[in-house]
């Protein structure tokens, strides 16, 4: 799922993400889809149910300063009329003074867009954003996502005209890892931004296969570093722009596998049941989890003792599906993560060669603190990740 990211980082998040999984139905069959049990139900979320939940959120007295309401699936454009009805109702309502700023997201594969939908989305683009998935080149996308490239790519100009700053999401698996560079440049050629990361699941094969995949990942990142260094005007993907200074932010816990699911993020499935995230729902796991705060927690010792654990992103839903505990991190992406940190360090020093100076004019106290944290992080990352160590 793609949305304007506010990854929970152990500090007090101030934004609320409420996901409405409109339907389990989907017109594609992507090879890496984690919704293993979708299409078992024909239920859909009703307009009245969604309105009630939005009203509750808007009028509640909470710490949240902004709300993101996301329409998800399955494929949410199968329920386009529901999206229209809810958004148009919301914009006409006279909300109380306690109401918070709101933006709507639609996380879609993009294949079902038609002229009627485009007209409505364009009219509402200040309030609603379409988030597309495109796995880069035509060959990579067609392999991963049911030969749907032609049905998606014809809408790129529409995306660029309406939401040029909304990134297109690429998902990287073993079969397409050598096409990352070409795929990112392909997306940029349409005037769009790209975000990508590797799958967290156990898809990388034996040790030799994983080693080759990490080497390919590293090479692709190095090629992108060279490209972005020549094009500073293009927004960099997060994988090359990670917040490494957080390694030395004393406000954070030593280990934080929590993403905010169940507190900053909640999801309603088509039967109207609330889950901490769709990854804990019956679409994704055989034993759904309704409340992760009351669920026993554990974390493997390898990850717990890793000096990089503060900034190692973790998906509690994926952890739960694969280990039985939302806080027991999976480590299938460990080598890829370490390689991405080294790439971030290289990109950072290309962008800010002045960081290596002892002092420089005009530096504020906060800027100096950030620079020192980053320098400490660079040293630690080089010590731990160079060369990339194999994860236990």
Buried (B, 14 or more C-beta within 10 A) or exposed (E): BBBBEBEBBBEEBEBBBBBBBBBBBBBBEBEBBBBEEBEEBEEBBBBEBBBEBBBEBBEEEEEBEBBBBBBBBBBBBBBBEBBBBBBEBBEEEEEEEEBBEBBBBBBBBBBBBEEEBBEBBEEBEEEBBBBBBBBBBBBBBBBBBBEBBEBBBEBBEBBEEBBEEBBBBBBBBBBBBBBBBBBBBBBBEBEBBBBBBBBBBEBBEEEEEBBBBBBBBBBBBBBBBEBBEEEEEBBBBBBBBBBBBBBBBEEBEEBBBBBBBBBBBBBBBBEEEBBBBBBBBBBBBEEBBEEBEEBEEEBBEEBBEBEBBBBBBBBBBBBBBBBEBBBBBBBBBBBBBBBBBBBBBBBBBEBEEEBEEEEEEEBEEEEEBBBEBBBBBBEBBEEBBEEBEEBE
